[in-house]
Amino acid sequence: MIDAHARVESELRERSGALESARDALEQERRRSSEALSQGQARAATSQRIERPLNPALQSRPNWAWRGLALLVIAAVAVAVWLVLHSTILH
């Protein structure tokens, strides 16, 4: 019985050592993958930056000349419509 007990203990020690070495190997692999992933994400973040033109609506200084011209055109169209309606329908 003592031999069986000693044999079981030695087998448990062997398995425990194997488990510890497997755990260490997994931890090293996890560290390597984590480092590779972080480096890959950093490279991907820099390479995914796409330069594109700025939306004109987001420009820092609005182009007031074009806005003023658009208001003048709208006012001219409104006056023309009023003149046509006034001369044909109202008289």
PDB file of N, CA, C and O in Angstrom:
ATOM      1  N   MET A   1       0.810  -1.179   0.000  1.00  0.00           N
ATOM      2  CA  MET A   1       0.000   0.000   0.000  1.00  0.00           C
ATOM      3  C   MET A   1       0.863   1.257   0.000  1.00  0.00           C
ATOM      4  O   MET A   1       0.515   2.279  -0.592  1.00  0.00           O
ATOM      5  N   ILE A   2       2.013   1.146   0.691  1.00  0.00           N
ATOM      6  CA  ILE A   2       2.920   2.285   0.738  1.00  0.00           C
ATOM      7  C   ILE A   2       3.485   2.541  -0.656  1.00  0.00           C
ATOM      8  O   ILE A   2       3.678   3.690  -1.053  1.00  0.00           O
ATOM      9  N   ASP A   3       3.748   1.470  -1.390  1.00  0.00           N
ATOM     10  CA  ASP A   3       4.259   1.635  -2.755  1.00  0.00           C
ATOM     11  C   ASP A   3       3.222   2.319  -3.637  1.00  0.00           C
ATOM     12  O   ASP A   3       3.561   3.190  -4.438  1.00  0.00           O
ATOM     13  N   ALA A   4       1.983   1.935  -3.494  1.00  0.00           N
ATOM     14  CA  ALA A   4       0.915   2.540  -4.299  1.00  0.00           C
ATOM     15  C   ALA A   4       0.769   4.007  -3.949  1.00  0.00           C
ATOM     16  O   ALA A   4       0.582   4.851  -4.824  1.00  0.00           O
ATOM     17  N   HIS A   5       0.858   4.307  -2.647  1.00  0.00           N
ATOM     18  CA  HIS A   5       0.748   5.694  -2.204  1.00  0.00           C
ATOM     19  C   HIS A   5       1.925   6.522  -2.731  1.00  0.00           C
ATOM     20  O   HIS A   5       1.730   7.647  -3.190  1.00  0.00           O
ATOM     21  N   ALA A   6       3.110   5.987  -2.671  1.00  0.00           N
ATOM     22  CA  ALA A   6       4.300   6.692  -3.173  1.00  0.00           C
ATOM     23  C   ALA A   6       4.216   6.874  -4.679  1.00  0.00           C
ATOM     24  O   ALA A   6       4.601   7.913  -5.215  1.00  0.00           O
ATOM     25  N   ARG A   7       3.701   5.840  -5.361  1.00  0.00           N
ATOM     26  CA  ARG A   7       3.567   5.921  -6.809  1.00  0.00           C
ATOM     27  C   ARG A   7       2.565   7.004  -7.196  1.00  0.00           C
ATOM     28  O   ARG A   7       2.805   7.761  -8.137  1.00  0.00           O
ATOM     29  N   VAL A   8       1.447   7.084  -6.481  1.00  0.00           N
ATOM     30  CA  VAL A   8       0.435   8.110  -6.754  1.00  0.00           C
ATOM     31  C   VAL A   8       1.005   9.497  -6.490  1.00  0.00           C
ATOM     32  O   VAL A   8       0.774  10.426  -7.264  1.00  0.00           O
ATOM     33  N   GLU A   9       1.756   9.638  -5.385  1.00  0.00           N
ATOM     34  CA  GLU A   9       2.360  10.936  -5.079  1.00  0.00           C
ATOM     35  C   GLU A   9       3.364  11.350  -6.148  1.00  0.00           C
ATOM     36  O   GLU A   9       3.380  12.511  -6.559  1.00  0.00           O
ATOM     37  N   SER A  10       4.191  10.434  -6.599  1.00  0.00           N
ATOM     38  CA  SER A  10       5.170  10.787  -7.635  1.00  0.00           C
ATOM     39  C   SER A  10       4.468  11.138  -8.944  1.00  0.00           C
ATOM     40  O   SER A  10       4.892  12.046  -9.658  1.00  0.00           O
ATOM     41  N   GLU A  11       3.398  10.418  -9.253  1.00  0.00           N
ATOM     42  CA  GLU A  11       2.644  10.733 -10.467  1.00  0.00           C
ATOM     43  C   GLU A  11       1.992  12.111 -10.352  1.00  0.00           C
ATOM     44  O   GLU A  11       1.959  12.872 -11.319  1.00  0.00           O
ATOM     45  N   LEU A  12       1.473  12.425  -9.164  1.00  0.00           N
ATOM     46  CA  LEU A  12       0.886  13.753  -8.946  1.00  0.00           C
ATOM     47  C   LEU A  12       1.940  14.850  -9.076  1.00  0.00           C
ATOM     48  O   LEU A  12       1.667  15.908  -9.644  1.00  0.00           O
ATOM     49  N   ARG A  13       3.146  14.604  -8.550  1.00  0.00           N
ATOM     50  CA  ARG A  13       4.215  15.595  -8.681  1.00  0.00           C
ATOM     51  C   ARG A  13       4.573  15.812 -10.149  1.00  0.00           C
ATOM     52  O   ARG A  13       4.765  16.944 -10.594  1.00  0.00           O
ATOM     53  N   GLU A  14       4.659  14.708 -10.895  1.00  0.00           N
ATOM     54  CA  GLU A  14       4.979  14.823 -12.326  1.00  0.00           C
ATOM     55  C   GLU A  14       3.911  15.624 -13.059  1.00  0.00           C
ATOM     56  O   GLU A  14       4.214  16.510 -13.857  1.00  0.00           O
ATOM     57  N   ARG A  15       2.644  15.291 -12.769  1.00  0.00           N
ATOM     58  CA  ARG A  15       1.551  16.017 -13.423  1.00  0.00           C
ATOM     59  C   ARG A  15       1.529  17.480 -13.003  1.00  0.00           C
ATOM     60  O   ARG A  15       1.250  18.364 -13.813  1.00  0.00           O
ATOM     61  N   SER A  16       1.823  17.724 -11.741  1.00  0.00           N
ATOM     62  CA  SER A  16       1.853  19.099 -11.248  1.00  0.00           C
ATOM     63  C   SER A  16       2.961  19.879 -11.962  1.00  0.00           C
ATOM     64  O   SER A  16       2.759  21.022 -12.372  1.00  0.00           O
ATOM     65  N   GLY A  17       4.126  19.254 -12.106  1.00  0.00           N
ATOM     66  CA  GLY A  17       5.221  19.906 -12.829  1.00  0.00           C
ATOM     67  C   GLY A  17       4.856  20.151 -14.278  1.00  0.00           C
ATOM     68  O   GLY A  17       5.163  21.211 -14.824  1.00  0.00           O
ATOM     69  N   ALA A  18       4.196  19.176 -14.916  1.00  0.00           N
ATOM     70  CA  ALA A  18       3.784  19.343 -16.303  1.00  0.00           C
ATOM     71  C   ALA A  18       2.762  20.471 -16.429  1.00  0.00           C
ATOM     72  O   ALA A  18       2.806  21.265 -17.369  1.00  0.00           O
ATOM     73  N   LEU A  19       1.834  20.528 -15.456  1.00  0.00           N
ATOM     74  CA  LEU A  19       0.826  21.594 -15.481  1.00  0.00           C
ATOM     75  C   LEU A  19       1.471  22.970 -15.314  1.00  0.00           C
ATOM     76  O   LEU A  19       1.097  23.931 -15.987  1.00  0.00           O
ATOM     77  N   GLU A  20       2.455  23.047 -14.397  1.00  0.00           N
ATOM     78  CA  GLU A  20       3.122  24.329 -14.188  1.00  0.00           C
ATOM     79  C   GLU A  20       3.888  24.765 -15.431  1.00  0.00           C
ATOM     80  O   GLU A  20       3.859  25.938 -15.803  1.00  0.00           O
ATOM     81  N   SER A  21       4.573  23.823 -16.070  1.00  0.00           N
ATOM     82  CA  SER A  21       5.317  24.198 -17.284  1.00  0.00           C
ATOM     83  C   SER A  21       4.358  24.577 -18.406  1.00  0.00           C
ATOM     84  O   SER A  21       4.637  25.495 -19.176  1.00  0.00           O
ATOM     85  N   ALA A  22       3.227  23.876 -18.504  1.00  0.00           N
ATOM     86  CA  ALA A  22       2.225  24.233 -19.510  1.00  0.00           C
ATOM     87  C   ALA A  22       1.646  25.611 -19.203  1.00  0.00           C
ATOM     88  O   ALA A  22       1.421  26.404 -20.117  1.00  0.00           O
ATOM     89  N   ARG A  23       1.402  25.900 -17.928  1.00  0.00           N
ATOM     90  CA  ARG A  23       0.870  27.203 -17.520  1.00  0.00           C
ATOM     91  C   ARG A  23       1.863  28.313 -17.876  1.00  0.00           C
ATOM     92  O   ARG A  23       1.481  29.369 -18.381  1.00  0.00           O
ATOM     93  N   ASP A  24       3.164  28.047 -17.596  1.00  0.00           N
ATOM     94  CA  ASP A  24       4.189  29.041 -17.935  1.00  0.00           C
ATOM     95  C   ASP A  24       4.255  29.278 -19.440  1.00  0.00           C
ATOM     96  O   ASP A  24       4.373  30.417 -19.893  1.00  0.00           O
ATOM     97  N   ALA A  25       4.177  28.186 -20.215  1.00  0.00           N
ATOM     98  CA  ALA A  25       4.217  28.325 -21.668  1.00  0.00           C
ATOM     99  C   ALA A  25       3.010  29.116 -22.169  1.00  0.00           C
ATOM    100  O   ALA A  25       3.142  29.960 -23.055  1.00  0.00           O
ATOM    101  N   LEU A  26       1.837  28.842 -21.602  1.00  0.00           N
ATOM    102  CA  LEU A  26       0.642  29.583 -21.996  1.00  0.00           C
ATOM    103  C   LEU A  26       0.742  31.063 -21.626  1.00  0.00           C
ATOM    104  O   LEU A  26       0.315  31.933 -22.385  1.00  0.00           O
ATOM    105  N   GLU A  27       1.303  31.333 -20.466  1.00  0.00           N
ATOM    106  CA  GLU A  27       1.470  32.731 -20.028  1.00  0.00           C
ATOM    107  C   GLU A  27       2.432  33.468 -20.959  1.00  0.00           C
ATOM    108  O   GLU A  27       2.192  34.623 -21.313  1.00  0.00           O
ATOM    109  N   GLN A  28       3.511  32.809 -21.351  1.00  0.00           N
ATOM    110  CA  GLN A  28       4.442  33.438 -22.289  1.00  0.00           C
ATOM    111  C   GLN A  28       3.775  33.678 -23.637  1.00  0.00           C
ATOM    112  O   GLN A  28       3.951  34.734 -24.244  1.00  0.00           O
ATOM    113  N   GLU A  29       3.021  32.712 -24.095  1.00  0.00           N
ATOM    114  CA  GLU A  29       2.316  32.860 -25.379  1.00  0.00           C
ATOM    115  C   GLU A  29       1.286  33.992 -25.300  1.00  0.00           C
ATOM    116  O   GLU A  29       1.119  34.760 -26.248  1.00  0.00           O
ATOM    117  N   ARG A  30       0.597  34.085 -24.148  1.00  0.00           N
ATOM    118  CA  ARG A  30      -0.382  35.153 -23.971  1.00  0.00           C
ATOM    119  C   ARG A  30       0.296  36.517 -24.016  1.00  0.00           C
ATOM    120  O   ARG A  30      -0.216  37.449 -24.637  1.00  0.00           O
ATOM    121  N   ARG A  31       1.449  36.634 -23.356  1.00  0.00           N
ATOM    122  CA  ARG A  31       2.194  37.897 -23.370  1.00  0.00           C
ATOM    123  C   ARG A  31       2.630  38.254 -24.788  1.00  0.00           C
ATOM    124  O   ARG A  31       2.487  39.395 -25.226  1.00  0.00           O
ATOM    125  N   ARG A  32       3.171  37.243 -25.508  1.00  0.00           N
ATOM    126  CA  ARG A  32       3.606  37.495 -26.888  1.00  0.00           C
ATOM    127  C   ARG A  32       2.439  37.914 -27.761  1.00  0.00           C
ATOM    128  O   ARG A  32       2.563  38.850 -28.550  1.00  0.00           O
ATOM    129  N   SER A  33       1.294  37.228 -27.632  1.00  0.00           N
ATOM    130  CA  SER A  33       0.135  37.596 -28.453  1.00  0.00           C
ATOM    131  C   SER A  33      -0.395  38.967 -28.082  1.00  0.00           C
ATOM    132  O   SER A  33      -0.819  39.729 -28.951  1.00  0.00           O
ATOM    133  N   SER A  34      -0.374  39.287 -26.783  1.00  0.00           N
ATOM    134  CA  SER A  34      -0.849  40.596 -26.347  1.00  0.00           C
ATOM    135  C   SER A  34       0.032  41.702 -26.908  1.00  0.00           C
ATOM    136  O   SER A  34      -0.469  42.727 -27.371  1.00  0.00           O
ATOM    137  N   GLU A  35       1.348  41.495 -26.867  1.00  0.00           N
ATOM    138  CA  GLU A  35       2.265  42.484 -27.433  1.00  0.00           C
ATOM    139  C   GLU A  35       2.072  42.614 -28.937  1.00  0.00           C
ATOM    140  O   GLU A  35       2.049  43.723 -29.471  1.00  0.00           O
ATOM    141  N   ALA A  36       1.935  41.480 -29.619  1.00  0.00           N
ATOM    142  CA  ALA A  36       1.737  41.514 -31.071  1.00  0.00           C
ATOM    143  C   ALA A  36       0.419  42.207 -31.421  1.00  0.00           C
ATOM    144  O   ALA A  36       0.340  42.966 -32.387  1.00  0.00           O
ATOM    145  N   LEU A  37      -0.600  41.934 -30.628  1.00  0.00           N
ATOM    146  CA  LEU A  37      -1.899  42.563 -30.876  1.00  0.00           C
ATOM    147  C   LEU A  37      -1.825  44.065 -30.664  1.00  0.00           C
ATOM    148  O   LEU A  37      -2.358  44.829 -31.469  1.00  0.00           O
ATOM    149  N   SER A  38      -1.175  44.498 -29.598  1.00  0.00           N
ATOM    150  CA  SER A  38      -1.080  45.936 -29.351  1.00  0.00           C
ATOM    151  C   SER A  38      -0.251  46.620 -30.428  1.00  0.00           C
ATOM    152  O   SER A  38      -0.576  47.734 -30.838  1.00  0.00           O
ATOM    153  N   GLN A  39       0.811  45.975 -30.892  1.00  0.00           N
ATOM    154  CA  GLN A  39       1.605  46.556 -31.978  1.00  0.00           C
ATOM    155  C   GLN A  39       0.801  46.586 -33.269  1.00  0.00           C
ATOM    156  O   GLN A  39       0.880  47.554 -34.025  1.00  0.00           O
ATOM    157  N   GLY A  40       0.033  45.540 -33.529  1.00  0.00           N
ATOM    158  CA  GLY A  40      -0.800  45.497 -34.734  1.00  0.00           C
ATOM    159  C   GLY A  40      -1.883  46.552 -34.688  1.00  0.00           C
ATOM    160  O   GLY A  40      -2.185  47.175 -35.706  1.00  0.00           O
ATOM    161  N   GLN A  41      -2.477  46.762 -33.517  1.00  0.00           N
ATOM    162  CA  GLN A  41      -3.508  47.788 -33.391  1.00  0.00           C
ATOM    163  C   GLN A  41      -2.915  49.169 -33.579  1.00  0.00           C
ATOM    164  O   GLN A  41      -3.548  50.033 -34.187  1.00  0.00           O
ATOM    165  N   ALA A  42      -1.711  49.397 -33.069  1.00  0.00           N
ATOM    166  CA  ALA A  42      -1.067  50.701 -33.240  1.00  0.00           C
ATOM    167  C   ALA A  42      -0.776  50.946 -34.714  1.00  0.00           C
ATOM    168  O   ALA A  42      -0.993  52.048 -35.219  1.00  0.00           O
ATOM    169  N   ARG A  43      -0.283  49.915 -35.406  1.00  0.00           N
ATOM    170  CA  ARG A  43      -0.021  50.064 -36.840  1.00  0.00           C
ATOM    171  C   ARG A  43      -1.319  50.276 -37.606  1.00  0.00           C
ATOM    172  O   ARG A  43      -1.371  51.091 -38.527  1.00  0.00           O
ATOM    173  N   ALA A  44      -2.362  49.552 -37.233  1.00  0.00           N
ATOM    174  CA  ALA A  44      -3.643  49.681 -37.923  1.00  0.00           C
ATOM    175  C   ALA A  44      -4.240  51.064 -37.689  1.00  0.00           C
ATOM    176  O   ALA A  44      -4.840  51.643 -38.595  1.00  0.00           O
ATOM    177  N   ALA A  45      -4.080  51.594 -36.485  1.00  0.00           N
ATOM    178  CA  ALA A  45      -4.634  52.915 -36.179  1.00  0.00           C
ATOM    179  C   ALA A  45      -3.953  53.988 -37.013  1.00  0.00           C
ATOM    180  O   ALA A  45      -4.609  54.925 -37.468  1.00  0.00           O
ATOM    181  N   THR A  46      -2.665  53.866 -37.217  1.00  0.00           N
ATOM    182  CA  THR A  46      -1.973  54.878 -38.010  1.00  0.00           C
ATOM    183  C   THR A  46      -2.244  54.693 -39.495  1.00  0.00           C
ATOM    184  O   THR A  46      -2.286  55.675 -40.235  1.00  0.00           O
ATOM    185  N   SER A  47      -2.426  53.471 -39.945  1.00  0.00           N
ATOM    186  CA  SER A  47      -2.640  53.252 -41.370  1.00  0.00           C
ATOM    187  C   SER A  47      -4.081  53.482 -41.785  1.00  0.00           C
ATOM    188  O   SER A  47      -4.349  53.647 -42.975  1.00  0.00           O
ATOM    189  N   GLN A  48      -5.020  53.500 -40.847  1.00  0.00           N
ATOM    190  CA  GLN A  48      -6.422  53.694 -41.204  1.00  0.00           C
ATOM    191  C   GLN A  48      -6.802  55.156 -41.318  1.00  0.00           C
ATOM    192  O   GLN A  48      -7.924  55.472 -41.713  1.00  0.00           O
ATOM    193  N   ARG A  49      -5.889  56.053 -40.979  1.00  0.00           N
ATOM    194  CA  ARG A  49      -6.179  57.460 -41.084  1.00  0.00           C
ATOM    195  C   ARG A  49      -6.276  57.851 -42.548  1.00  0.00           C
ATOM    196  O   ARG A  49      -5.300  57.728 -43.289  1.00  0.00           O
ATOM    197  N   ILE A  50      -7.430  58.315 -42.968  1.00  0.00           N
ATOM    198  CA  ILE A  50      -7.650  58.672 -44.364  1.00  0.00           C
ATOM    199  C   ILE A  50      -7.763  60.188 -44.460  1.00  0.00           C
ATOM    200  O   ILE A  50      -8.572  60.816 -43.777  1.00  0.00           O
ATOM    201  N   GLU A  51      -6.939  60.752 -45.316  1.00  0.00           N
ATOM    202  CA  GLU A  51      -7.025  62.191 -45.527  1.00  0.00           C
ATOM    203  C   GLU A  51      -8.142  62.449 -46.531  1.00  0.00           C
ATOM    204  O   GLU A  51      -8.151  61.890 -47.628  1.00  0.00           O
ATOM    205  N   ARG A  52      -9.068  63.291 -46.144  1.00  0.00           N
ATOM    206  CA  ARG A  52     -10.157  63.627 -47.042  1.00  0.00           C
ATOM    207  C   ARG A  52     -10.440  65.118 -46.916  1.00  0.00           C
ATOM    208  O   ARG A  52     -10.112  65.728 -45.898  1.00  0.00           O
ATOM    209  N   PRO A  53     -11.043  65.705 -47.935  1.00  0.00           N
ATOM    210  CA  PRO A  53     -11.278  67.147 -47.884  1.00  0.00           C
ATOM    211  C   PRO A  53     -12.269  67.508 -46.782  1.00  0.00           C
ATOM    212  O   PRO A  53     -13.164  66.737 -46.435  1.00  0.00           O
ATOM    213  N   LEU A  54     -12.077  68.690 -46.256  1.00  0.00           N
ATOM    214  CA  LEU A  54     -12.940  69.179 -45.196  1.00  0.00           C
ATOM    215  C   LEU A  54     -14.281  69.587 -45.776  1.00  0.00           C
ATOM    216  O   LEU A  54     -14.347  70.209 -46.836  1.00  0.00           O
ATOM    217  N   ASN A  55     -15.332  69.239 -45.087  1.00  0.00           N
ATOM    218  CA  ASN A  55     -16.676  69.634 -45.500  1.00  0.00           C
ATOM    219  C   ASN A  55     -16.749  71.161 -45.503  1.00  0.00           C
ATOM    220  O   ASN A  55     -16.393  71.785 -44.504  1.00  0.00           O
ATOM    221  N   PRO A  56     -17.203  71.782 -46.600  1.00  0.00           N
ATOM    222  CA  PRO A  56     -17.256  73.244 -46.643  1.00  0.00           C
ATOM    223  C   PRO A  56     -18.100  73.843 -45.527  1.00  0.00           C
ATOM    224  O   PRO A  56     -17.842  74.969 -45.100  1.00  0.00           O
ATOM    225  N   ALA A  57     -19.095  73.122 -45.050  1.00  0.00           N
ATOM    226  CA  ALA A  57     -19.930  73.642 -43.968  1.00  0.00           C
ATOM    227  C   ALA A  57     -19.157  73.720 -42.654  1.00  0.00           C
ATOM    228  O   ALA A  57     -19.576  74.418 -41.731  1.00  0.00           O
ATOM    229  N   LEU A  58     -18.034  73.010 -42.563  1.00  0.00           N
ATOM    230  CA  LEU A  58     -17.255  72.998 -41.332  1.00  0.00           C
ATOM    231  C   LEU A  58     -16.053  73.944 -41.385  1.00  0.00           C
ATOM    232  O   LEU A  58     -15.219  73.934 -40.480  1.00  0.00           O
ATOM    233  N   GLN A  59     -15.959  74.760 -42.436  1.00  0.00           N
ATOM    234  CA  GLN A  59     -14.838  75.689 -42.523  1.00  0.00           C
ATOM    235  C   GLN A  59     -14.902  76.686 -41.386  1.00  0.00           C
ATOM    236  O   GLN A  59     -15.982  77.022 -40.900  1.00  0.00           O
ATOM    237  N   SER A  60     -13.744  77.157 -40.968  1.00  0.00           N
ATOM    238  CA  SER A  60     -13.708  78.045 -39.818  1.00  0.00           C
ATOM    239  C   SER A  60     -14.246  79.440 -40.138  1.00  0.00           C
ATOM    240  O   SER A  60     -14.839  80.081 -39.270  1.00  0.00           O
ATOM    241  N   ARG A  61     -14.051  79.920 -41.366  1.00  0.00           N
ATOM    242  CA  ARG A  61     -14.613  81.235 -41.701  1.00  0.00           C
ATOM    243  C   ARG A  61     -15.627  81.062 -42.819  1.00  0.00           C
ATOM    244  O   ARG A  61     -15.286  80.588 -43.903  1.00  0.00           O
ATOM    245  N   PRO A  62     -16.852  81.438 -42.564  1.00  0.00           N
ATOM    246  CA  PRO A  62     -17.882  81.302 -43.600  1.00  0.00           C
ATOM    247  C   PRO A  62     -17.662  82.314 -44.721  1.00  0.00           C
ATOM    248  O   PRO A  62     -17.103  83.388 -44.503  1.00  0.00           O
ATOM    249  N   ASN A  63     -18.100  81.964 -45.894  1.00  0.00           N
ATOM    250  CA  ASN A  63     -17.936  82.821 -47.058  1.00  0.00           C
ATOM    251  C   ASN A  63     -19.168  83.722 -47.176  1.00  0.00           C
ATOM    252  O   ASN A  63     -20.151  83.362 -47.822  1.00  0.00           O
ATOM    253  N   TRP A  64     -19.103  84.892 -46.546  1.00  0.00           N
ATOM    254  CA  TRP A  64     -20.256  85.787 -46.471  1.00  0.00           C
ATOM    255  C   TRP A  64     -20.595  86.388 -47.824  1.00  0.00           C
ATOM    256  O   TRP A  64     -21.753  86.738 -48.050  1.00  0.00           O
ATOM    257  N   ALA A  65     -19.644  86.521 -48.728  1.00  0.00           N
ATOM    258  CA  ALA A  65     -19.931  87.088 -50.048  1.00  0.00           C
ATOM    259  C   ALA A  65     -20.923  86.205 -50.809  1.00  0.00           C
ATOM    260  O   ALA A  65     -21.873  86.708 -51.410  1.00  0.00           O
ATOM    261  N   TRP A  66     -20.699  84.895 -50.781  1.00  0.00           N
ATOM    262  CA  TRP A  66     -21.610  83.983 -51.476  1.00  0.00           C
ATOM    263  C   TRP A  66     -22.987  83.967 -50.808  1.00  0.00           C
ATOM    264  O   TRP A  66     -24.011  83.879 -51.485  1.00  0.00           O
ATOM    265  N   ARG A  67     -23.002  84.051 -49.492  1.00  0.00           N
ATOM    266  CA  ARG A  67     -24.289  84.088 -48.788  1.00  0.00           C
ATOM    267  C   ARG A  67     -25.059  85.357 -49.130  1.00  0.00           C
ATOM    268  O   ARG A  67     -26.269  85.318 -49.351  1.00  0.00           O
ATOM    269  N   GLY A  68     -24.357  86.469 -49.171  1.00  0.00           N
ATOM    270  CA  GLY A  68     -25.014  87.733 -49.543  1.00  0.00           C
ATOM    271  C   GLY A  68     -25.547  87.694 -50.955  1.00  0.00           C
ATOM    272  O   GLY A  68     -26.655  88.164 -51.213  1.00  0.00           O
ATOM    273  N   LEU A  69     -24.766  87.134 -51.885  1.00  0.00           N
ATOM    274  CA  LEU A  69     -25.223  87.003 -53.263  1.00  0.00           C
ATOM    275  C   LEU A  69     -26.460  86.116 -53.351  1.00  0.00           C
ATOM    276  O   LEU A  69     -27.378  86.414 -54.114  1.00  0.00           O
ATOM    277  N   ALA A  70     -26.496  85.036 -52.584  1.00  0.00           N
ATOM    278  CA  ALA A  70     -27.661  84.150 -52.586  1.00  0.00           C
ATOM    279  C   ALA A  70     -28.890  84.880 -52.058  1.00  0.00           C
ATOM    280  O   ALA A  70     -29.986  84.698 -52.586  1.00  0.00           O
ATOM    281  N   LEU A  71     -28.724  85.707 -51.019  1.00  0.00           N
ATOM    282  CA  LEU A  71     -29.853  86.481 -50.503  1.00  0.00           C
ATOM    283  C   LEU A  71     -30.351  87.487 -51.535  1.00  0.00           C
ATOM    284  O   LEU A  71     -31.559  87.686 -51.671  1.00  0.00           O
ATOM    285  N   LEU A  72     -29.434  88.121 -52.263  1.00  0.00           N
ATOM    286  CA  LEU A  72     -29.839  89.062 -53.311  1.00  0.00           C
ATOM    287  C   LEU A  72     -30.622  88.361 -54.418  1.00  0.00           C
ATOM    288  O   LEU A  72     -31.611  88.898 -54.915  1.00  0.00           O
ATOM    289  N   VAL A  73     -30.186  87.171 -54.802  1.00  0.00           N
ATOM    290  CA  VAL A  73     -30.894  86.416 -55.849  1.00  0.00           C
ATOM    291  C   VAL A  73     -32.290  86.042 -55.367  1.00  0.00           C
ATOM    292  O   VAL A  73     -33.256  86.153 -56.121  1.00  0.00           O
ATOM    293  N   ILE A  74     -32.401  85.603 -54.124  1.00  0.00           N
ATOM    294  CA  ILE A  74     -33.716  85.243 -53.580  1.00  0.00           C
ATOM    295  C   ILE A  74     -34.624  86.461 -53.525  1.00  0.00           C
ATOM    296  O   ILE A  74     -35.804  86.378 -53.865  1.00  0.00           O
ATOM    297  N   ALA A  75     -34.073  87.589 -53.096  1.00  0.00           N
ATOM    298  CA  ALA A  75     -34.868  88.816 -53.047  1.00  0.00           C
ATOM    299  C   ALA A  75     -35.297  89.239 -54.444  1.00  0.00           C
ATOM    300  O   ALA A  75     -36.437  89.663 -54.631  1.00  0.00           O
ATOM    301  N   ALA A  76     -34.407  89.135 -55.431  1.00  0.00           N
ATOM    302  CA  ALA A  76     -34.747  89.508 -56.811  1.00  0.00           C
ATOM    303  C   ALA A  76     -35.845  88.606 -57.357  1.00  0.00           C
ATOM    304  O   ALA A  76     -36.750  89.086 -58.041  1.00  0.00           O
ATOM    305  N   VAL A  77     -35.785  87.315 -57.072  1.00  0.00           N
ATOM    306  CA  VAL A  77     -36.830  86.394 -57.528  1.00  0.00           C
ATOM    307  C   VAL A  77     -38.159  86.733 -56.858  1.00  0.00           C
ATOM    308  O   VAL A  77     -39.203  86.710 -57.509  1.00  0.00           O
ATOM    309  N   ALA A  78     -38.129  87.047 -55.563  1.00  0.00           N
ATOM    310  CA  ALA A  78     -39.361  87.406 -54.858  1.00  0.00           C
ATOM    311  C   ALA A  78     -39.969  88.676 -55.439  1.00  0.00           C
ATOM    312  O   ALA A  78     -41.186  88.755 -55.608  1.00  0.00           O
ATOM    313  N   VAL A  79     -39.134  89.680 -55.751  1.00  0.00           N
ATOM    314  CA  VAL A  79     -39.637  90.927 -56.352  1.00  0.00           C
ATOM    315  C   VAL A  79     -40.198  90.654 -57.741  1.00  0.00           C
ATOM    316  O   VAL A  79     -41.237  91.203 -58.107  1.00  0.00           O
ATOM    317  N   ALA A  80     -39.523  89.812 -58.517  1.00  0.00           N
ATOM    318  CA  ALA A  80     -40.015  89.495 -59.860  1.00  0.00           C
ATOM    319  C   ALA A  80     -41.349  88.783 -59.788  1.00  0.00           C
ATOM    320  O   ALA A  80     -42.245  89.090 -60.574  1.00  0.00           O
ATOM    321  N   VAL A  81     -41.512  87.846 -58.874  1.00  0.00           N
ATOM    322  CA  VAL A  81     -42.790  87.141 -58.720  1.00  0.00           C
ATOM    323  C   VAL A  81     -43.866  88.127 -58.300  1.00  0.00           C
ATOM    324  O   VAL A  81     -44.983  88.083 -58.816  1.00  0.00           O
ATOM    325  N   TRP A  82     -43.543  89.015 -57.371  1.00  0.00           N
ATOM    326  CA  TRP A  82     -44.532  90.003 -56.935  1.00  0.00           C
ATOM    327  C   TRP A  82     -44.931  90.919 -58.088  1.00  0.00           C
ATOM    328  O   TRP A  82     -46.115  91.220 -58.238  1.00  0.00           O
ATOM    329  N   LEU A  83     -43.978  91.372 -58.909  1.00  0.00           N
ATOM    330  CA  LEU A  83     -44.277  92.237 -60.047  1.00  0.00           C
ATOM    331  C   LEU A  83     -45.179  91.550 -61.065  1.00  0.00           C
ATOM    332  O   LEU A  83     -46.118  92.151 -61.586  1.00  0.00           O
ATOM    333  N   VAL A  84     -44.879  90.274 -61.343  1.00  0.00           N
ATOM    334  CA  VAL A  84     -45.702  89.531 -62.303  1.00  0.00           C
ATOM    335  C   VAL A  84     -47.104  89.344 -61.759  1.00  0.00           C
ATOM    336  O   VAL A  84     -48.075  89.559 -62.484  1.00  0.00           O
ATOM    337  N   LEU A  85     -47.234  88.958 -60.523  1.00  0.00           N
ATOM    338  CA  LEU A  85     -48.548  88.775 -59.938  1.00  0.00           C
ATOM    339  C   LEU A  85     -49.295  90.101 -59.846  1.00  0.00           C
ATOM    340  O   LEU A  85     -50.494  90.137 -60.120  1.00  0.00           O
ATOM    341  N   HIS A  86     -48.651  91.157 -59.482  1.00  0.00           N
ATOM    342  CA  HIS A  86     -49.285  92.455 -59.331  1.00  0.00           C
ATOM    343  C   HIS A  86     -49.773  93.002 -60.662  1.00  0.00           C
ATOM    344  O   HIS A  86     -50.862  93.571 -60.741  1.00  0.00           O
ATOM    345  N   SER A  87     -48.969  92.831 -61.711  1.00  0.00           N
ATOM    346  CA  SER A  87     -49.349  93.400 -63.010  1.00  0.00           C
ATOM    347  C   SER A  87     -50.417  92.575 -63.722  1.00  0.00           C
ATOM    348  O   SER A  87     -51.207  93.142 -64.476  1.00  0.00           O
ATOM    349  N   THR A  88     -50.475  91.255 -63.513  1.00  0.00           N
ATOM    350  CA  THR A  88     -51.447  90.446 -64.263  1.00  0.00           C
ATOM    351  C   THR A  88     -52.698  90.124 -63.473  1.00  0.00           C
ATOM    352  O   THR A  88     -53.791  90.180 -64.037  1.00  0.00           O
ATOM    353  N   ILE A  89     -52.600  89.800 -62.236  1.00  0.00           N
ATOM    354  CA  ILE A  89     -53.753  89.315 -61.502  1.00  0.00           C
ATOM    355  C   ILE A  89     -54.449  90.432 -60.721  1.00  0.00           C
ATOM    356  O   ILE A  89     -55.677  90.513 -60.701  1.00  0.00           O
ATOM    357  N   LEU A  90     -53.686  91.254 -60.108  1.00  0.00           N
ATOM    358  CA  LEU A  90     -54.280  92.237 -59.210  1.00  0.00           C
ATOM    359  C   LEU A  90     -54.853  93.437 -59.944  1.00  0.00           C
ATOM    360  O   LEU A  90     -55.637  94.175 -59.346  1.00  0.00           O
ATOM    361  N   HIS A  91     -54.512  93.676 -61.198  1.00  0.00           N
ATOM    362  CA  HIS A  91     -55.057  94.826 -61.947  1.00  0.00           C
ATOM    363  C   HIS A  91     -55.901  94.394 -63.085  1.00  0.00           C
ATOM    364  O   HIS A  91     -56.432  95.232 -63.813  1.00  0.00           O
TER     365      HIS A  91
END
